[in-house]
Amino acid sequence: MSDTTTAPLIAETIGMALAASAAATNRGGAEDRAETHAITDAMIRLLAGVPLHSDGQLTVKSLAEEAQLKRHKLTHKHTGLKDLFYALVRSQDHRPRIAQRLKEDNEQLRGQLASLRDERRELKERLATFARVIHVLEVENDQLRQAQSGGGVRAFPQRRG
C-alpha cells in the first residue's frame, strides 16, 4: 500500500478509535464526539486530496475549514488530532492531487506568459521598424514636394488607358 492511501486509512482508524473510546468512557459530550468525527473526516479528505470545504492545503487552517470548525478547536481543544494530522502530513512524501494540479497549471501558465512576452517584444521591435520607415517616407515625400514646387523635379505625365 502506498503512502497516498495509508495516511487517510490511518486517520480513519484513529478517528474511529477515538470516537469509540470517548463513547465507551462517557468522556466528552455528543458535541465533542461530533467534532472528533468531523475532524477525522476532514483529515481523510485532505490527505486523500479531495477537499470539499477548503483549498486542499495540508495546514491546520485548511483542516479547520474542511471540518467546518473554528481553528481554535484544533489548536486548543483537539490538539491530539492536530498533532496526528501534522504527523500524517509529514509521513507523506507526495503532494496532494489538488496541489499537484495547481503546480502543473502554474507551470503551464508561466510558459504561456513567457511566450506572450516574447511575442510582445517582437511586436514592439516591428512597430519601431515601421515607425522608422514611416518617418523616412515622410521626409522623402516632403523633400519631393519641396523640390517639385521649386521647379527642379517634374512629375511624369499620367498614362491614359
N, C-alpha and C positions, 0 to 999 in steps of 0.2 A: 504494500500500500504506500502511496506517495505522500509527501508532506501536505499536498494540496487537499487530500481527503482525510488525513489523520487529524489535523487540528480541529476541524469542525466536529468530528466524531468525539474527540476528547472533550470539547466544550459541551457537547450534548450530554455525554455520560456524566460529567461532573455536575452539570446543571440538574440532571435528574436525581443524582445522589444528594445534592444539597437540598432539593425540594423534599425528597423522601425523608431525609434526616430532620429537617425542620418540622415536617408533619408528624413524624414519629415522636419527637420530643416535645411537641406542642410549643416549640420555641418560635417566637415571632408570630405575627398575625397573618391573616389572609393577604393583607397588603404587602407584607414582606415576601411572602411566597410568590405573589403575582409579580413583584419587581424582580425577584431572582429568576423567575421564568422568562420575563421579558428581556432581561439582560443576557441570559444564556441563548435565547433565540436570536437576539441581535448579534451576539458573538458568532454564532453559526453562520448567519447570513454574511457578515463582514469577512469572515475567514474563508468562506466559500466564494466570495467575490460577487455576490448577488444582493446588494443592498436595496432596501425598499424605501427607507425614510432619510437616508443620509447620502453624503458624497462618496462613500465607499472607502475612505481613508482609514487606515488602521491606527486610530487615535482614540483616546477616551472621549473626546468631544464627539466624534462620529459615532462611537458606541452608544453614548447617551442619546444622541439624536435618533439612532436606529432603534433603540429600546423605547423611544418616546418618553424619556425621563429627564429630569434636570441633572446636570453634570455633578452637582454636589452629592447626589445619591450614590454615585460611583466613587467619588473621592473621599467621602466621609462615612458613608453607611455600609456600602458593599465593597470595601477595599480589597477583600479576598478575591472577588470576581474581577476587579480591575487588575490586580496583580496577575491573576490567571490569564487574563486577556493579553497582557503585555508579554507574559512568558510564552504563550502560544504564538504571538506575533513574531517574537524573536526566533522561535523554532522553525518558522517557515523560511525557506531560502528562495522564495519566488515572490513576484509581485502579484497582487490580486488581479483578476481579469480586467476589472474596470480601470485600474491604474495602468496596466499594460496597454489597453486600448487607447487611453489618453496619451500615453507616451508615443505610441505609433502615430496617432493623429497629429500630435505636436511635431514629430519629425517630418511628417508629410507636409504640414503647413509651413514649416521652416524651409523646406525645399522649394515649395511654391513661391514663398516670399523671395528667396534668393534669385529664382529665375525671373520673377517680376522686376526685381531691382536691376538685373542685367538688361532686361528689355527696356526699362525706363532710361537707363544710361545710354543705350544705343539710340533710342529715340531723341534724347536730348542732343547727342552728337549730330544726328541727322538734321535736327532743327537748326542747330548752329551753322551747319554747312549751307542749308537752304537760305538762312538769313544772310550769309556772306555772298552767296550767288545773287540774291535779290539786290543787295547793295551794289554789287559790281554792275549789274544790268541797269540799275537806276542811274549810276554815274555815267556809264557809256551812253545811255539814252539822252541824258542831259547834255553831254558833250556833242552828240549828233545834232540835237536841236539847236544848240548854240552855233555850231558850225554851219548848219543849214540856213539859219537866219542871217549869218554873216556873208553868205554867197559862196563860200568855199566848197560846199558839197551840194550836189544836186541829187534829187531823188530820181530813180529810174521811172520812166513812163510806165503806166499800167498797161498790160496787155488786155486786149478786148477779145472776147470769145470767139 
